[in-house]
Amino acid sequence: MNLIFYSREDDESSRQVMDRLLRDVEGEKLVVCRTASEISKTLFQSTYNAMAAVLSITDPEDLQDLLSIQDALQSVKVILILPDMRKEFLSELHVFHPRLLVQRDEGPEKVAAVIGKIRACRTGGRKNEGNDDRGMESLQHGIEVGSVQERGEADC
């Protein structure tokens, strides 16, 4: 599975997520993008064939940049990492149809669990058997956040 990781900032939180993804997708391709334009170019390369994009959003301006390429992101499963759950972020995120919404301070474990499930759906088997399967936690504004619920194969 090819994976895109986007973070405009190279901070500790982003490095933790990226390090975890590098460990979990060993043997597969991980592309790190620092701009929305880089994501778009990567997705439109016919040889890349991305399955998922982990997008770490830092501020409203960052979100607006990503919204400008929302059409390009329709072909991949999206995981969003937010600085917090402010209404200004939550109100526009539905256009990405995210598999997961997490706050930056929650750590990389939930992101890794969802990537493991996406990989399992792709390969038809289960990877990362030790993942937390507590189900989705509902939050305000009708957007679900937290760990991914157990999905049937048809839901992959």
C-alpha positions in Angstrom: 0.0 0.0 0.0 1.3 3.4 -0.9 0.8 6.1 1.7 1.0 9.9 1.7 1.8 11.8 4.9 1.2 15.5 4.9 2.4 18.0 7.5 3.4 21.5 6.7 5.3 21.7 10.0 8.2 19.4 11.0 7.5 19.3 14.7 7.7 16.6 17.3 4.1 15.5 16.9 4.4 15.1 13.1 7.7 13.2 13.5 6.1 10.8 16.0 3.3 10.0 13.5 5.8 9.7 10.6 8.1 7.5 12.5 5.3 5.2 13.5 4.0 5.0 9.9 7.5 4.2 8.6 7.7 1.3 11.0 4.2 0.0 10.2 4.4 0.3 6.4 7.9 -1.1 6.1 8.5 -2.5 2.6 5.9 -0.1 1.1 6.1 3.4 -0.1 5.6 6.4 2.1 5.7 9.9 0.5 6.0 12.9 2.8 4.5 16.1 1.4 4.9 19.6 2.9 2.4 21.4 0.6 -1.1 20.7 -0.9 0.5 21.1 -4.3 2.9 18.2 -3.6 0.0 16.0 -2.5 -1.9 16.8 -5.7 1.1 16.1 -7.9 1.8 12.8 -6.1 -1.9 11.7 -6.4 -1.9 12.5 -10.2 1.2 10.4 -10.9 -0.3 7.3 -12.4 2.6 5.2 -11.1 2.0 6.1 -7.4 -1.5 4.6 -6.8 -1.9 5.9 -3.2 -4.4 4.1 -0.9 -4.4 6.5 2.0 -3.4 10.0 3.0 -2.6 11.1 6.6 -3.1 14.8 6.8 -1.8 16.7 9.8 -3.6 20.1 9.7 -2.0 22.9 11.7 -4.3 25.9 11.3 -7.2 27.3 9.4 -5.0 28.5 6.5 -3.6 24.9 6.2 -7.1 23.6 6.1 -8.0 26.0 3.3 -5.0 24.8 1.3 -6.1 21.2 1.6 -9.7 22.1 0.7 -8.4 23.5 -2.6 -7.3 19.9 -3.6 -10.3 18.1 -2.1 -11.2 16.6 -5.5 -7.7 15.0 -5.8 -8.2 13.4 -2.3 -11.5 11.7 -3.3 -9.6 8.6 -4.5 -7.9 7.8 -1.2 -8.9 7.0 2.3 -8.2 10.1 4.5 -7.1 10.3 8.1 -7.1 13.8 9.6 -4.9 15.0 12.5 -6.1 18.3 14.0 -4.5 20.7 16.5 -7.8 20.7 18.4 -11.5 20.2 17.8 -12.5 23.8 17.2 -15.6 24.4 15.3 -13.7 26.2 12.6 -12.0 22.9 11.8 -14.9 20.6 12.2 -17.4 22.4 10.1 -15.5 21.9 6.9 -14.0 18.4 7.3 -16.9 16.4 6.0 -15.8 17.0 2.4 -12.8 14.7 3.0 -14.9 11.8 4.2 -12.3 11.0 6.8 -11.8 7.5 8.2 -10.5 9.0 11.4 -10.2 12.4 13.1 -7.7 12.7 16.0 -6.1 15.6 17.9 -2.4 16.0 17.5 -1.8 15.3 21.2 -3.4 11.9 21.1 -0.3 10.2 19.7 0.2 8.0 16.7 -1.4 4.8 17.9 -4.9 5.5 16.6 -3.6 6.6 13.2 -1.5 3.4 13.1 -4.5 1.3 14.0 -6.6 2.7 11.2 -3.7 2.3 8.6 -3.5 -1.3 9.8 -7.2 -1.8 9.1 -6.9 -0.2 5.6 -4.0 -2.5 4.8 -5.9 -5.5 6.1 -8.8 -4.6 3.8 -6.4 -4.2 0.9 -4.7 -7.5 1.4 -7.8 -9.4 2.6 -6.1 -10.4 5.8 -5.6 -8.8 9.2 -2.4 -7.0 10.1 -1.6 -5.4 13.4 -3.7 -7.9 15.4 -3.0 -6.0 18.7 -4.9 -2.9 17.6 -7.5 -1.3 19.8 -11.0 -2.1 18.5 -13.2 -0.2 21.1 -15.4 1.3 18.4 -16.0 4.9 17.3 -16.5 7.6 19.9 -19.1 10.2 18.9 -18.2 13.8 19.3 -20.1 17.0 18.7 -21.1 18.2 15.3 -22.0 14.7 14.1 -18.4 13.9 13.2 -17.0 10.7 14.6 -13.5 10.6 16.1 -11.5 8.1 17.9 -10.5 4.5 17.1 -12.0 2.8 14.1 -14.8 0.4 14.6 -14.5 -3.2 13.4 -15.6 -3.2 9.8 -16.8 -6.0 7.6 -15.0 -6.7 4.4 -17.7 -4.9 2.4 -17.0 -1.7 4.4 -13.3 -1.6 3.4 
